[in-house]
Amino acid sequence: MAVRLAAGGVCGSDLHYDNHGGFGAIRLKELMILGHEVAGLITAVGEGVEGLDVGQLVAVSPSCPRGNCKYCQ
């Protein structure tokens, strides 16, 4: 699936990650891209993808990577 990003933001937890390495009992164990709260428009879907269509507006949560795409590798 491909998403053309339309908007993004930096949230309060991003500021804590950047300034303090986490918040409360939560500590970063790996690198994290800040500004992870983004939304956009689906521009392409792969074969067999169901429930998502080109032109659909979506919010993206990259906080739980699967680890097997070319970007994770």
PyMOL commands that set and color helices and strands:
alter all, ss='L'
color gray80, all
select helices_A, chain A and resi 12-20
alter helices_A, ss='H'
color red, helices_A
select strands_A, chain A and resi 2-9+22-23+26-27+37-44+57-60
alter strands_A, ss='S'
color yellow, strands_A
deselect
rebuild
show_as cartoon
